[in-house]
Amino acid sequence: MDIIDILGYILSRTGCIHPFRISRIIGLAELLYLEEKGERLTNLKYYGFNKVFYIEGLKEVIKKNDCFVVREGDPSRGIRGCIEYVCNEPVLKGEVKEFLDKALARSADLSDEELNQLVVEHPLFSKLLSNK
């Protein structure tokens, strides 16, 4: 599955959110899939340690594609920047859609910190990391 479609789908459902949260939703979908199916949902590369990680290429995809608009924040006023998707919602099928929807539902009422904790403390989290 193409990362552009995954990002577009998530942002179409959530509205403008910070890249940190996007990566945690994708990570949660991966973990839910890994837990149920015993394999990865995507071939994305995760790098990190302890309670910190990033998905390789995420920033670059956002910068290079006109469907993504970066909304700058103002940290001095406590306003976080976010990414907005301005194209038509991608049509996802099958398990990718199913597990992204599960992750979106599960993360909806969580703060960024709670969502991060859910992902990085998951027993299978280390299986996502490419820097083992």
BALO-962451 format. One record per residue (C-alpha): residue number from 1; residue in one letter; chain; x, y, z. Coordinates in nm, 2 decimals. Each point is the difference from the previous one (the first is absolute). Layout:
(rec NUM a A (X Y Z))
...
! end
This chain:
(rec 1 m A (0.00 0.00 0.00))
(rec 2 d A (0.13 0.34 -0.09))
(rec 3 i A (0.09 0.23 0.28))
(rec 4 i A (-0.17 0.30 -0.18))
(rec 5 d A (-0.33 -0.19 0.01))
(rec 6 i A (0.04 -0.09 0.36))
(rec 7 l A (0.08 0.35 0.10))
(rec 8 g A (-0.28 0.14 -0.21))
(rec 9 y A (-0.25 -0.24 0.15))
(rec 10 i A (0.10 0.08 0.36))
(rec 11 l A (-0.01 0.37 -0.06))
(rec 12 s A (-0.33 -0.01 -0.19))
(rec 13 r A (-0.15 -0.17 0.31))
(rec 14 t A (0.17 0.21 0.27))
(rec 15 g A (0.04 0.34 -0.15))
(rec 16 c A (0.32 0.20 0.05))
(rec 17 i A (0.23 -0.18 0.25))
(rec 18 h A (0.36 0.01 0.10))
(rec 19 p A (0.25 -0.24 -0.17))
(rec 20 f A (0.07 -0.15 0.35))
(rec 21 r A (-0.36 -0.12 0.03))
(rec 22 i A (-0.01 -0.12 -0.36))
(rec 23 s A (0.30 -0.23 0.06))
(rec 24 r A (-0.15 -0.14 0.32))
(rec 25 i A (-0.33 -0.08 -0.17))
(rec 26 i A (0.19 -0.18 -0.28))
(rec 27 g A (0.21 -0.18 0.26))
(rec 28 l A (-0.31 -0.11 0.19))
(rec 29 a A (-0.16 -0.14 -0.31))
(rec 30 e A (0.32 -0.19 -0.07))
(rec 31 l A (0.00 -0.14 0.35))
(rec 32 l A (-0.37 -0.10 0.00))
(rec 33 y A (0.06 -0.18 -0.33))
(rec 34 l A (0.32 -0.17 0.12))
(rec 35 e A (-0.18 -0.11 0.32))
(rec 36 e A (-0.28 -0.16 -0.20))
(rec 37 k A (0.17 -0.12 -0.32))
(rec 38 g A (0.36 -0.06 0.11))
(rec 39 e A (0.14 0.22 -0.28))
(rec 40 r A (0.05 0.36 -0.09))
(rec 41 l A (-0.27 0.21 -0.16))
(rec 42 t A (0.24 0.22 -0.19))
(rec 43 n A (0.37 0.00 -0.10))
(rec 44 l A (0.06 0.34 0.17))
(rec 45 k A (0.33 0.03 0.19))
(rec 46 y A (-0.02 0.11 0.36))
(rec 47 y A (0.31 0.13 0.18))
(rec 48 g A (0.03 0.08 0.37))
(rec 49 f A (0.05 -0.12 0.35))
(rec 50 n A (-0.17 0.01 0.34))
(rec 51 k A (-0.30 0.23 -0.04))
(rec 52 v A (0.10 0.18 -0.31))
(rec 53 f A (-0.03 -0.10 -0.37))
(rec 54 y A (-0.05 0.13 -0.34))
(rec 55 i A (-0.11 -0.14 -0.34))
(rec 56 e A (0.26 0.03 -0.27))
(rec 57 g A (-0.10 0.22 -0.29))
(rec 58 l A (-0.32 0.14 0.15))
(rec 59 k A (0.12 0.36 0.00))
(rec 60 e A (0.13 -0.02 -0.35))
(rec 61 v A (-0.33 -0.14 -0.14))
(rec 62 i A (-0.19 0.28 0.17))
(rec 63 k A (0.23 0.27 -0.14))
(rec 64 k A (0.00 -0.14 -0.36))
(rec 65 n A (-0.37 -0.05 -0.05))
(rec 66 d A (-0.24 0.29 -0.06))
(rec 67 c A (-0.29 -0.19 0.17))
(rec 68 f A (0.17 0.07 0.33))
(rec 69 v A (0.00 0.35 0.14))
(rec 70 v A (0.22 0.08 0.30))
(rec 71 r A (-0.17 0.24 0.24))
(rec 72 e A (0.26 0.17 0.22))
(rec 73 g A (-0.06 0.03 0.37))
(rec 74 d A (0.11 0.26 0.25))
(rec 75 p A (0.17 -0.17 0.29))
(rec 76 s A (0.02 0.32 0.20))
(rec 77 r A (-0.38 0.00 0.00))
(rec 78 g A (-0.03 -0.38 0.06))
(rec 79 i A (-0.13 -0.06 -0.36))
(rec 80 r A (0.14 -0.31 -0.17))
(rec 81 g A (0.05 -0.02 -0.37))
(rec 82 c A (-0.19 -0.26 -0.19))
(rec 83 i A (-0.03 -0.17 -0.34))
(rec 84 e A (-0.32 0.03 -0.20))
(rec 85 y A (-0.10 -0.22 -0.29))
(rec 86 v A (-0.17 0.21 -0.28))
(rec 87 c A (-0.07 -0.26 -0.27))
(rec 88 n A (-0.28 -0.26 -0.02))
(rec 89 e A (0.01 -0.27 0.26))
(rec 90 p A (0.20 -0.31 -0.13))
(rec 91 v A (-0.21 -0.31 -0.04))
(rec 92 l A (0.16 -0.28 0.21))
(rec 93 k A (-0.12 -0.35 -0.01))
(rec 94 g A (0.03 -0.31 0.21))
(rec 95 e A (0.22 -0.04 0.30))
(rec 96 v A (0.19 0.33 -0.03))
(rec 97 k A (-0.33 0.19 0.03))
(rec 98 e A (-0.13 -0.23 0.27))
(rec 99 f A (0.31 0.04 0.22))
(rec 100 l A (0.04 0.37 -0.06))
(rec 101 d A (-0.37 0.04 0.11))
(rec 102 k A (0.07 -0.20 0.31))
(rec 103 a A (0.30 0.21 0.09))
(rec 104 l A (-0.19 0.33 -0.07))
(rec 105 a A (-0.29 -0.12 0.22))
(rec 106 r A (0.23 -0.11 0.28))
(rec 107 s A (0.21 0.32 -0.01))
(rec 108 a A (-0.29 0.25 -0.03))
(rec 109 d A (-0.04 0.07 0.37))
(rec 110 l A (0.37 -0.02 0.09))
(rec 111 s A (0.24 0.29 0.05))
(rec 112 d A (0.32 -0.01 -0.20))
(rec 113 e A (0.19 -0.12 0.31))
(rec 114 e A (-0.25 -0.28 0.07))
(rec 115 l A (0.01 -0.11 -0.37))
(rec 116 n A (0.38 0.00 0.00))
(rec 117 q A (0.00 -0.21 0.32))
(rec 118 l A (-0.25 -0.24 -0.15))
(rec 119 v A (0.23 -0.06 -0.30))
(rec 120 v A (0.34 0.00 0.16))
(rec 121 e A (-0.10 -0.22 0.29))
(rec 122 h A (-0.17 -0.25 -0.22))
(rec 123 p A (0.17 -0.34 0.05))
(rec 124 l A (0.06 -0.03 -0.38))
(rec 125 f A (0.13 0.36 -0.05))
(rec 126 s A (0.37 -0.12 -0.03))
(rec 127 k A (-0.10 -0.21 -0.30))
(rec 128 l A (-0.08 0.32 -0.20))
(rec 129 l A (0.34 0.15 0.06))
(rec 130 s A (0.25 -0.02 -0.29))
(rec 131 n A (0.30 0.09 0.21))
(rec 132 k A (0.02 -0.32 0.20))
! end
